[in-house]
Every structure is written in C-alpha cells, then in structure tokens.
C-alpha cells in the first residue's frame, strides 16, 4: 500500500504545507522498512526487515525537520 497521509497530527504544521521536500527517510513514499530484532533458539538474535509507516514523516511523505524551514 503506497498511500500517504495528507498531514501529520500537528495543527498548522509548516512541514505538511510544503510539497517541495520529500522525506529523506522514506523518499516520499510514507513507508519504510526498518530492521527488527527477533529472538531465535539459544538466545541468539536475528534481524528481519518489516514494512511500516515512516515514523519520521508520520506517513505523509513530506520532510519534517531535517533542514531549517522558513515559516
């Protein structure tokens, strides 16, 4: 699923009103695939990739705070 949210949870967010900067964590898709630790036999840890909503842009696909924005 590649849909993005229109805006984050902040009222009047200056980042959500912009369309010129895609999120540098998810490349503007609103989704990312971080690694998650999973415990396996004998206490060993294995890492698996999971698909999740981008936590840096809250799924909007828009940059949120990486570079200064003029308000």
PyMOL Python script that loads the backbone (N, CA, C, O; Angstrom):
from pymol import cmd

cmd.read_pdbstr("""\
ATOM      1  N   UNK A   1       0.833  -1.169   0.000  1.00  0.00           N
ATOM      2  CA  UNK A   1       0.000   0.000   0.000  1.00  0.00           C
ATOM      3  C   UNK A   1       0.887   1.244   0.000  1.00  0.00           C
ATOM      4  O   UNK A   1       1.717   1.395   0.896  1.00  0.00           O
ATOM      5  N   UNK A   2       0.739   2.120  -0.960  1.00  0.00           N
ATOM      6  CA  UNK A   2       1.601   3.283  -1.101  1.00  0.00           C
ATOM      7  C   UNK A   2       0.877   4.603  -0.887  1.00  0.00           C
ATOM      8  O   UNK A   2       1.328   5.633  -1.388  1.00  0.00           O
ATOM      9  N   UNK A   3      -0.227   4.602  -0.161  1.00  0.00           N
ATOM     10  CA  UNK A   3      -0.914   5.861   0.098  1.00  0.00           C
ATOM     11  C   UNK A   3      -0.224   6.602   1.233  1.00  0.00           C
ATOM     12  O   UNK A   3       0.364   5.985   2.122  1.00  0.00           O
ATOM     13  N   UNK A   4      -0.296   7.913   1.201  1.00  0.00           N
ATOM     14  CA  UNK A   4       0.299   8.732   2.248  1.00  0.00           C
ATOM     15  C   UNK A   4      -0.793   9.545   2.927  1.00  0.00           C
ATOM     16  O   UNK A   4      -1.852   9.785   2.347  1.00  0.00           O
ATOM     17  N   UNK A   5      -0.529   9.965   4.159  1.00  0.00           N
ATOM     18  CA  UNK A   5      -1.433  10.835   4.888  1.00  0.00           C
ATOM     19  C   UNK A   5      -1.315  12.244   4.326  1.00  0.00           C
ATOM     20  O   UNK A   5      -0.261  12.633   3.822  1.00  0.00           O
ATOM     21  N   UNK A   6      -2.391  12.999   4.414  1.00  0.00           N
ATOM     22  CA  UNK A   6      -2.378  14.388   3.945  1.00  0.00           C
ATOM     23  C   UNK A   6      -1.526  15.266   4.860  1.00  0.00           C
ATOM     24  O   UNK A   6      -0.790  16.128   4.380  1.00  0.00           O
ATOM     25  N   UNK A   7      -1.621  15.052   6.172  1.00  0.00           N
ATOM     26  CA  UNK A   7      -0.830  15.841   7.114  1.00  0.00           C
ATOM     27  C   UNK A   7      -0.581  15.036   8.390  1.00  0.00           C
ATOM     28  O   UNK A   7      -1.236  14.026   8.645  1.00  0.00           O
ATOM     29  N   UNK A   8       0.370  15.504   9.175  1.00  0.00           N
ATOM     30  CA  UNK A   8       0.682  14.845  10.441  1.00  0.00           C
ATOM     31  C   UNK A   8      -0.321  15.277  11.507  1.00  0.00           C
ATOM     32  O   UNK A   8      -1.300  15.952  11.186  1.00  0.00           O
ATOM     33  N   UNK A   9      -0.104  14.910  12.747  1.00  0.00           N
ATOM     34  CA  UNK A   9      -1.048  15.207  13.829  1.00  0.00           C
ATOM     35  C   UNK A   9      -0.962  16.640  14.342  1.00  0.00           C
ATOM     36  O   UNK A   9      -1.813  17.061  15.126  1.00  0.00           O
ATOM     37  N   UNK A  10       0.043  17.396  13.916  1.00  0.00           N
ATOM     38  CA  UNK A  10       0.196  18.768  14.386  1.00  0.00           C
ATOM     39  C   UNK A  10      -0.738  19.715  13.635  1.00  0.00           C
ATOM     40  O   UNK A  10      -0.856  19.645  12.412  1.00  0.00           O
ATOM     41  N   UNK A  11      -1.386  20.585  14.368  1.00  0.00           N
ATOM     42  CA  UNK A  11      -2.240  21.595  13.751  1.00  0.00           C
ATOM     43  C   UNK A  11      -1.351  22.665  13.114  1.00  0.00           C
ATOM     44  O   UNK A  11      -0.413  23.147  13.749  1.00  0.00           O
ATOM     45  N   UNK A  12      -1.633  23.030  11.889  1.00  0.00           N
ATOM     46  CA  UNK A  12      -0.872  24.060  11.162  1.00  0.00           C
ATOM     47  C   UNK A  12       0.620  23.744  11.079  1.00  0.00           C
ATOM     48  O   UNK A  12       1.453  24.622  11.305  1.00  0.00           O
ATOM     49  N   UNK A  13       0.957  22.513  10.762  1.00  0.00           N
ATOM     50  CA  UNK A  13       2.356  22.101  10.637  1.00  0.00           C
ATOM     51  C   UNK A  13       2.989  22.783   9.418  1.00  0.00           C
ATOM     52  O   UNK A  13       2.468  22.652   8.310  1.00  0.00           O
ATOM     53  N   UNK A  14       4.103  23.509   9.599  1.00  0.00           N
ATOM     54  CA  UNK A  14       4.728  24.188   8.458  1.00  0.00           C
ATOM     55  C   UNK A  14       5.341  23.200   7.465  1.00  0.00           C
ATOM     56  O   UNK A  14       5.526  23.543   6.297  1.00  0.00           O
ATOM     57  N   UNK A  15       5.655  21.991   7.903  1.00  0.00           N
ATOM     58  CA  UNK A  15       6.239  20.998   7.002  1.00  0.00           C
ATOM     59  C   UNK A  15       5.184  20.357   6.112  1.00  0.00           C
ATOM     60  O   UNK A  15       5.444  20.082   4.941  1.00  0.00           O
ATOM     61  N   UNK A  16       3.997  20.119   6.658  1.00  0.00           N
ATOM     62  CA  UNK A  16       2.939  19.481   5.871  1.00  0.00           C
ATOM     63  C   UNK A  16       2.382  20.385   4.780  1.00  0.00           C
ATOM     64  O   UNK A  16       1.815  19.900   3.801  1.00  0.00           O
ATOM     65  N   UNK A  17       2.541  21.697   4.941  1.00  0.00           N
ATOM     66  CA  UNK A  17       2.032  22.613   3.920  1.00  0.00           C
ATOM     67  C   UNK A  17       2.964  22.714   2.716  1.00  0.00           C
ATOM     68  O   UNK A  17       2.623  23.353   1.720  1.00  0.00           O
ATOM     69  N   UNK A  18       4.137  22.088   2.801  1.00  0.00           N
ATOM     70  CA  UNK A  18       5.107  22.125   1.690  1.00  0.00           C
ATOM     71  C   UNK A  18       5.008  20.863   0.849  1.00  0.00           C
ATOM     72  O   UNK A  18       4.694  19.790   1.365  1.00  0.00           O
ATOM     73  N   UNK A  19       5.273  20.989  -0.433  1.00  0.00           N
ATOM     74  CA  UNK A  19       5.309  19.832  -1.328  1.00  0.00           C
ATOM     75  C   UNK A  19       6.655  19.691  -2.024  1.00  0.00           C
ATOM     76  O   UNK A  19       6.822  18.809  -2.866  1.00  0.00           O
ATOM     77  N   UNK A  20       7.620  20.549  -1.687  1.00  0.00           N
ATOM     78  CA  UNK A  20       8.882  20.578  -2.419  1.00  0.00           C
ATOM     79  C   UNK A  20       9.967  19.671  -1.824  1.00  0.00           C
ATOM     80  O   UNK A  20      10.984  19.433  -2.476  1.00  0.00           O
ATOM     81  N   UNK A  21       9.772  19.159  -0.594  1.00  0.00           N
ATOM     82  CA  UNK A  21      10.804  18.339   0.040  1.00  0.00           C
ATOM     83  C   UNK A  21      10.253  16.965   0.430  1.00  0.00           C
ATOM     84  O   UNK A  21       9.497  16.858   1.395  1.00  0.00           O
ATOM     85  N   UNK A  22      10.623  15.913  -0.310  1.00  0.00           N
ATOM     86  CA  UNK A  22      10.199  14.577   0.110  1.00  0.00           C
ATOM     87  C   UNK A  22      10.998  14.136   1.340  1.00  0.00           C
ATOM     88  O   UNK A  22      12.143  14.550   1.517  1.00  0.00           O
ATOM     89  N   UNK A  23      10.412  13.321   2.164  1.00  0.00           N
ATOM     90  CA  UNK A  23      11.075  12.802   3.360  1.00  0.00           C
ATOM     91  C   UNK A  23      12.337  12.042   2.957  1.00  0.00           C
ATOM     92  O   UNK A  23      12.293  11.194   2.066  1.00  0.00           O
ATOM     93  N   UNK A  24      13.459  12.341   3.608  1.00  0.00           N
ATOM     94  CA  UNK A  24      14.716  11.687   3.222  1.00  0.00           C
ATOM     95  C   UNK A  24      14.839  10.286   3.829  1.00  0.00           C
ATOM     96  O   UNK A  24      15.760   9.547   3.480  1.00  0.00           O
ATOM     97  N   UNK A  25      13.932   9.912   4.727  1.00  0.00           N
ATOM     98  CA  UNK A  25      13.969   8.563   5.300  1.00  0.00           C
ATOM     99  C   UNK A  25      13.218   7.559   4.426  1.00  0.00           C
ATOM    100  O   UNK A  25      13.655   6.419   4.265  1.00  0.00           O
ATOM    101  N   UNK A  26      12.082   7.991   3.863  1.00  0.00           N
ATOM    102  CA  UNK A  26      11.261   7.073   3.057  1.00  0.00           C
ATOM    103  C   UNK A  26      11.207   7.473   1.589  1.00  0.00           C
ATOM    104  O   UNK A  26      10.486   6.849   0.810  1.00  0.00           O
ATOM    105  N   UNK A  27      11.950   8.495   1.198  1.00  0.00           N
ATOM    106  CA  UNK A  27      11.970   9.006  -0.181  1.00  0.00           C
ATOM    107  C   UNK A  27      10.595   9.455  -0.670  1.00  0.00           C
ATOM    108  O   UNK A  27      10.295   9.391  -1.862  1.00  0.00           O
ATOM    109  N   UNK A  28       9.764   9.911   0.268  1.00  0.00           N
ATOM    110  CA  UNK A  28       8.458  10.451  -0.107  1.00  0.00           C
ATOM    111  C   UNK A  28       7.347   9.435  -0.242  1.00  0.00           C
ATOM    112  O   UNK A  28       6.238   9.798  -0.636  1.00  0.00           O
ATOM    113  N   UNK A  29       7.603   8.171   0.071  1.00  0.00           N
ATOM    114  CA  UNK A  29       6.570   7.142  -0.068  1.00  0.00           C
ATOM    115  C   UNK A  29       5.653   7.041   1.142  1.00  0.00           C
ATOM    116  O   UNK A  29       4.538   6.532   1.028  1.00  0.00           O
ATOM    117  N   UNK A  30       6.112   7.524   2.316  1.00  0.00           N
ATOM    118  CA  UNK A  30       5.332   7.394   3.541  1.00  0.00           C
ATOM    119  C   UNK A  30       5.513   6.048   4.216  1.00  0.00           C
ATOM    120  O   UNK A  30       4.939   5.806   5.278  1.00  0.00           O
ATOM    121  N   UNK A  31       6.315   5.157   3.605  1.00  0.00           N
ATOM    122  CA  UNK A  31       6.584   3.817   4.157  1.00  0.00           C
ATOM    123  C   UNK A  31       8.084   3.601   4.223  1.00  0.00           C
ATOM    124  O   UNK A  31       8.828   4.137   3.403  1.00  0.00           O
ATOM    125  N   UNK A  32       8.531   2.816   5.199  1.00  0.00           N
ATOM    126  CA  UNK A  32       9.936   2.439   5.274  1.00  0.00           C
ATOM    127  C   UNK A  32      10.039   1.006   5.744  1.00  0.00           C
ATOM    128  O   UNK A  32       9.037   0.416   6.148  1.00  0.00           O
ATOM    129  N   UNK A  33      11.223   0.437   5.701  1.00  0.00           N
ATOM    130  CA  UNK A  33      11.419  -0.968   6.068  1.00  0.00           C
ATOM    131  C   UNK A  33      12.586  -1.092   7.048  1.00  0.00           C
ATOM    132  O   UNK A  33      13.691  -1.464   6.652  1.00  0.00           O
ATOM    133  N   UNK A  34      12.343  -0.780   8.340  1.00  0.00           N
ATOM    134  CA  UNK A  34      13.418  -0.898   9.326  1.00  0.00           C
ATOM    135  C   UNK A  34      13.688  -2.350   9.688  1.00  0.00           C
ATOM    136  O   UNK A  34      12.907  -3.243   9.356  1.00  0.00           O
ATOM    137  N   UNK A  35      14.797  -2.572  10.370  1.00  0.00           N
ATOM    138  CA  UNK A  35      15.153  -3.906  10.843  1.00  0.00           C
ATOM    139  C   UNK A  35      14.620  -4.080  12.265  1.00  0.00           C
ATOM    140  O   UNK A  35      14.692  -3.161  13.081  1.00  0.00           O
ATOM    141  N   UNK A  36      14.084  -5.273  12.553  1.00  0.00           N
ATOM    142  CA  UNK A  36      13.546  -5.583  13.872  1.00  0.00           C
ATOM    143  C   UNK A  36      14.247  -6.817  14.420  1.00  0.00           C
ATOM    144  O   UNK A  36      14.376  -7.810  13.703  1.00  0.00           O
ATOM    145  N   UNK A  37      14.710  -6.785  15.688  1.00  0.00           N
ATOM    146  CA  UNK A  37      15.351  -7.963  16.259  1.00  0.00           C
ATOM    147  C   UNK A  37      14.319  -9.032  16.607  1.00  0.00           C
ATOM    148  O   UNK A  37      13.234  -8.728  17.102  1.00  0.00           O
ATOM    149  N   UNK A  38      14.674 -10.279  16.342  1.00  0.00           N
ATOM    150  CA  UNK A  38      13.816 -11.415  16.665  1.00  0.00           C
ATOM    151  C   UNK A  38      14.666 -12.447  17.391  1.00  0.00           C
ATOM    152  O   UNK A  38      15.719 -12.844  16.893  1.00  0.00           O
ATOM    153  N   UNK A  39      14.219 -12.886  18.566  1.00  0.00           N
ATOM    154  CA  UNK A  39      14.955 -13.882  19.332  1.00  0.00           C
ATOM    155  C   UNK A  39      14.721 -15.267  18.718  1.00  0.00           C
ATOM    156  O   UNK A  39      13.582 -15.655  18.461  1.00  0.00           O
ATOM    157  N   UNK A  40      15.799 -15.997  18.487  1.00  0.00           N
ATOM    158  CA  UNK A  40      15.717 -17.364  17.964  1.00  0.00           C
ATOM    159  C   UNK A  40      16.299 -18.311  19.017  1.00  0.00           C
ATOM    160  O   UNK A  40      16.611 -17.875  20.125  1.00  0.00           O
ATOM    161  N   UNK A  41      16.447 -19.575  18.697  1.00  0.00           N
ATOM    162  CA  UNK A  41      16.917 -20.586  19.644  1.00  0.00           C
ATOM    163  C   UNK A  41      18.203 -20.185  20.358  1.00  0.00           C
ATOM    164  O   UNK A  41      19.043 -19.476  19.804  1.00  0.00           O
ATOM    165  N   UNK A  42      18.339 -20.649  21.588  1.00  0.00           N
ATOM    166  CA  UNK A  42      19.513 -20.433  22.438  1.00  0.00           C
ATOM    167  C   UNK A  42      19.845 -18.960  22.658  1.00  0.00           C
ATOM    168  O   UNK A  42      21.005 -18.625  22.900  1.00  0.00           O
ATOM    169  N   UNK A  43      18.863 -18.081  22.580  1.00  0.00           N
ATOM    170  CA  UNK A  43      19.090 -16.680  22.878  1.00  0.00           C
ATOM    171  C   UNK A  43      19.742 -15.866  21.769  1.00  0.00           C
ATOM    172  O   UNK A  43      20.034 -14.686  21.963  1.00  0.00           O
ATOM    173  N   UNK A  44      19.971 -16.465  20.632  1.00  0.00           N
ATOM    174  CA  UNK A  44      20.559 -15.715  19.518  1.00  0.00           C
ATOM    175  C   UNK A  44      19.533 -14.714  18.976  1.00  0.00           C
ATOM    176  O   UNK A  44      18.327 -14.916  19.109  1.00  0.00           O
ATOM    177  N   UNK A  45      20.017 -13.655  18.377  1.00  0.00           N
ATOM    178  CA  UNK A  45      19.144 -12.633  17.808  1.00  0.00           C
ATOM    179  C   UNK A  45      19.340 -12.597  16.301  1.00  0.00           C
ATOM    180  O   UNK A  45      20.463 -12.571  15.798  1.00  0.00           O
ATOM    181  N   UNK A  46      18.222 -12.596  15.601  1.00  0.00           N
ATOM    182  CA  UNK A  46      18.228 -12.495  14.146  1.00  0.00           C
ATOM    183  C   UNK A  46      17.488 -11.208  13.805  1.00  0.00           C
ATOM    184  O   UNK A  46      16.553 -10.823  14.507  1.00  0.00           O
ATOM    185  N   UNK A  47      17.895 -10.552  12.746  1.00  0.00           N
ATOM    186  CA  UNK A  47      17.254  -9.305  12.330  1.00  0.00           C
ATOM    187  C   UNK A  47      16.401  -9.559  11.107  1.00  0.00           C
ATOM    188  O   UNK A  47      16.851 -10.193  10.152  1.00  0.00           O
ATOM    189  N   UNK A  48      15.166  -9.066  11.129  1.00  0.00           N
ATOM    190  CA  UNK A  48      14.294  -9.191   9.963  1.00  0.00           C
ATOM    191  C   UNK A  48      13.756  -7.827   9.586  1.00  0.00           C
ATOM    192  O   UNK A  48      13.530  -6.978  10.449  1.00  0.00           O
ATOM    193  N   UNK A  49      13.554  -7.621   8.310  1.00  0.00           N
ATOM    194  CA  UNK A  49      13.048  -6.353   7.808  1.00  0.00           C
ATOM    195  C   UNK A  49      11.526  -6.376   7.868  1.00  0.00           C
ATOM    196  O   UNK A  49      10.896  -7.357   7.474  1.00  0.00           O
ATOM    197  N   UNK A  50      10.937  -5.283   8.367  1.00  0.00           N
ATOM    198  CA  UNK A  50       9.486  -5.164   8.441  1.00  0.00           C
ATOM    199  C   UNK A  50       9.051  -3.919   7.682  1.00  0.00           C
ATOM    200  O   UNK A  50       9.800  -2.945   7.611  1.00  0.00           O
ATOM    201  N   UNK A  51       7.861  -3.939   7.120  1.00  0.00           N
ATOM    202  CA  UNK A  51       7.303  -2.761   6.438  1.00  0.00           C
ATOM    203  C   UNK A  51       6.463  -1.997   7.450  1.00  0.00           C
ATOM    204  O   UNK A  51       5.667  -2.593   8.176  1.00  0.00           O
ATOM    205  N   UNK A  52       6.636  -0.688   7.501  1.00  0.00           N
ATOM    206  CA  UNK A  52       5.957   0.120   8.500  1.00  0.00           C
ATOM    207  C   UNK A  52       5.740   1.526   7.950  1.00  0.00           C
ATOM    208  O   UNK A  52       6.397   1.939   6.994  1.00  0.00           O
ATOM    209  N   UNK A  53       4.810   2.258   8.567  1.00  0.00           N
ATOM    210  CA  UNK A  53       4.632   3.667   8.242  1.00  0.00           C
ATOM    211  C   UNK A  53       5.875   4.419   8.691  1.00  0.00           C
ATOM    212  O   UNK A  53       6.389   4.168   9.782  1.00  0.00           O
ATOM    213  N   UNK A  54       6.359   5.323   7.878  1.00  0.00           N
ATOM    214  CA  UNK A  54       7.552   6.091   8.225  1.00  0.00           C
ATOM    215  C   UNK A  54       7.289   6.911   9.476  1.00  0.00           C
ATOM    216  O   UNK A  54       6.351   7.707   9.520  1.00  0.00           O
ATOM    217  N   UNK A  55       8.108   6.719  10.480  1.00  0.00           N
ATOM    218  CA  UNK A  55       7.936   7.432  11.742  1.00  0.00           C
ATOM    219  C   UNK A  55       8.546   8.832  11.706  1.00  0.00           C
ATOM    220  O   UNK A  55       8.259   9.653  12.578  1.00  0.00           O
ATOM    221  N   UNK A  56       9.362   9.106  10.734  1.00  0.00           N
ATOM    222  CA  UNK A  56       9.999  10.419  10.659  1.00  0.00           C
ATOM    223  C   UNK A  56       9.082  11.466  10.034  1.00  0.00           C
ATOM    224  O   UNK A  56       9.152  12.643  10.391  1.00  0.00           O
ATOM    225  N   UNK A  57       8.228  11.049   9.110  1.00  0.00           N
ATOM    226  CA  UNK A  57       7.296  11.996   8.478  1.00  0.00           C
ATOM    227  C   UNK A  57       5.846  11.657   8.829  1.00  0.00           C
ATOM    228  O   UNK A  57       4.921  12.268   8.294  1.00  0.00           O
ATOM    229  N   UNK A  58       5.647  10.707   9.704  1.00  0.00           N
ATOM    230  CA  UNK A  58       4.323  10.202  10.113  1.00  0.00           C
ATOM    231  C   UNK A  58       3.462   9.784   8.922  1.00  0.00           C
ATOM    232  O   UNK A  58       2.246   9.972   8.923  1.00  0.00           O
ATOM    233  N   UNK A  59       4.105   9.222   7.921  1.00  0.00           N
ATOM    234  CA  UNK A  59       3.378   8.694   6.771  1.00  0.00           C
ATOM    235  C   UNK A  59       2.934   9.717   5.756  1.00  0.00           C
ATOM    236  O   UNK A  59       2.178   9.384   4.844  1.00  0.00           O
ATOM    237  N   UNK A  60       3.380  10.958   5.882  1.00  0.00           N
ATOM    238  CA  UNK A  60       2.965  11.991   4.925  1.00  0.00           C
ATOM    239  C   UNK A  60       3.830  11.988   3.662  1.00  0.00           C
ATOM    240  O   UNK A  60       3.399  12.455   2.608  1.00  0.00           O
ATOM    241  N   UNK A  61       5.043  11.461   3.776  1.00  0.00           N
ATOM    242  CA  UNK A  61       5.972  11.502   2.656  1.00  0.00           C
ATOM    243  C   UNK A  61       6.670  12.843   2.511  1.00  0.00           C
ATOM    244  O   UNK A  61       7.457  13.040   1.585  1.00  0.00           O
ATOM    245  N   UNK A  62       6.384  13.770   3.428  1.00  0.00           N
ATOM    246  CA  UNK A  62       6.957  15.119   3.378  1.00  0.00           C
ATOM    247  C   UNK A  62       8.028  15.267   4.458  1.00  0.00           C
ATOM    248  O   UNK A  62       7.875  14.767   5.572  1.00  0.00           O
ATOM    249  N   UNK A  63       9.092  15.948   4.118  1.00  0.00           N
ATOM    250  CA  UNK A  63      10.187  16.177   5.075  1.00  0.00           C
ATOM    251  C   UNK A  63       9.648  16.874   6.325  1.00  0.00           C
ATOM    252  O   UNK A  63       8.837  17.794   6.229  1.00  0.00           O
ATOM    253  N   UNK A  64      10.106  16.428   7.495  1.00  0.00           N
ATOM    254  CA  UNK A  64       9.700  17.023   8.778  1.00  0.00           C
ATOM    255  C   UNK A  64      10.915  17.291   9.637  1.00  0.00           C
ATOM    256  O   UNK A  64      11.304  16.445  10.443  1.00  0.00           O
ATOM    257  N   UNK A  65      11.521  18.456   9.477  1.00  0.00           N
ATOM    258  CA  UNK A  65      12.513  18.926  10.407  1.00  0.00           C
ATOM    259  C   UNK A  65      13.959  18.581  10.156  1.00  0.00           C
ATOM    260  O   UNK A  65      14.795  18.875  11.010  1.00  0.00           O
ATOM    261  N   UNK A  66      14.306  17.976   9.038  1.00  0.00           N
ATOM    262  CA  UNK A  66      15.692  17.615   8.784  1.00  0.00           C
ATOM    263  C   UNK A  66      16.526  18.836   8.454  1.00  0.00           C
ATOM    264  O   UNK A  66      17.695  18.917   8.830  1.00  0.00           O
ATOM    265  N   UNK A  67      15.937  19.770   7.763  1.00  0.00           N
ATOM    266  CA  UNK A  67      16.624  21.017   7.405  1.00  0.00           C
ATOM    267  C   UNK A  67      15.781  22.202   7.865  1.00  0.00           C
ATOM    268  O   UNK A  67      14.565  22.064   7.996  1.00  0.00           O
ATOM    269  N   UNK A  68      16.377  23.345   8.109  1.00  0.00           N
ATOM    270  CA  UNK A  68      15.597  24.515   8.549  1.00  0.00           C
ATOM    271  C   UNK A  68      14.574  24.927   7.491  1.00  0.00           C
ATOM    272  O   UNK A  68      14.854  24.912   6.293  1.00  0.00           O
ATOM    273  N   UNK A  69      13.407  25.289   7.956  1.00  0.00           N
ATOM    274  CA  UNK A  69      12.359  25.771   7.049  1.00  0.00           C
ATOM    275  C   UNK A  69      11.991  27.188   7.480  1.00  0.00           C
ATOM    276  O   UNK A  69      11.885  27.475   8.673  1.00  0.00           O
ATOM    277  N   UNK A  70      11.800  28.050   6.524  1.00  0.00           N
ATOM    278  CA  UNK A  70      11.390  29.413   6.874  1.00  0.00           C
ATOM    279  C   UNK A  70       9.878  29.422   7.038  1.00  0.00           C
ATOM    280  O   UNK A  70       9.140  28.963   6.166  1.00  0.00           O
ATOM    281  N   UNK A  71       9.441  29.942   8.147  1.00  0.00           N
ATOM    282  CA  UNK A  71       7.999  29.919   8.451  1.00  0.00           C
ATOM    283  C   UNK A  71       7.338  31.111   7.897  1.00  0.00           C
ATOM    284  O   UNK A  71       6.127  31.272   8.048  1.00  0.00           O
TER     285      UNK A  71
END
""", "prot")
cmd.dss("prot")
cmd.show_as("cartoon", "prot")
cmd.util.cbc("prot")
cmd.orient("prot")
